[in-house]
Amino acid sequence: MKLQTKKVDLQKIKYLRKQAKLSLEEMAKLLGYESANGYYYLEIGRGKFSAETLALVAEIFDIPINDLFFEDKIAEMATN
């Protein structure tokens, strides 16, 4: 059995935000933050995106939520 972990692709989120010409402040407001700092910390990895926030990000950019992740194989286990 292969175990995989999904990690948020922070660079992709930043790229999508810039492609949409959204400032940190605009993105923060769309996600319900009072200031850009809260969102900025998520984008640089200082905080973690909640499932709800990721769903909103996917909706903002009109993409499947899975497109916000990349997968790393973390282990392979043999089954007996």
N, C-alpha and C positions, 0 to 999 in steps of 0.2 A: 504494500500500500504506500502510495506517495503522499506525503503531507506537504501542503503548501501554505504559505502565509501570504496574505494580500496586504500590500502597503500602498498608501496613498501616494500617487505620483505628484508631488508638490510642484515640480518644475512644469508639468503639464498644466496644472491649474493656473499657475502664474502666466504661462504662455497663452492659455485660452482667455484669461482676463485681459491681457494686453492686446490680443487680437480683436477682442470685442470693444477695445478702447474704453475700458472701465478703469477708473482710478481706484486706489485702495479705499478711499472714502466712499465711492459709489458702491463698490462691492460690499463693503461693511454694512451700508444702509440696506442693501438688498437682502442681506442675511440677518438683519435685525440687530446689528451691533450699534452702540451709541457713538463709537469712535472707530477710526481706522486701525488703531493699535491692536484691538482684540482680533480683528481679522488678519492683520499683518503677522501676528505671532503664529497663527495657524499656517499661513503661507510659507513661513520660513522654518516650520517644524518645531517651534518652541512650545506650541500647544498641539492638541490632537483634534482633528475634525470629528464631530459626532456623526452618527449615522444620519440624523435629521439634516444636519448642515450639508453633508455630502449630497443628500438627495436634492436639496435646494440648489446646490452648485450645478448638479447635472441638469436640473430643470432650467436654470438660467442660461446655460450654454446649449440646451436642447440636444443632449447626448445621453446615451445609456450610462447609468452609474458605474458599470464595470469599466468604462473607458477612463475612469479617474484612478484606476489602480494599475499596478504592475505586479507580477507574481514572481516570487522567489521560491525555489525548491529548498526546503530547510532540512528534509530528512527523507530517507527511504528506509522503510522497515519491511523485513521479510515476514510473511505470515506463515504460520505453521499449521 
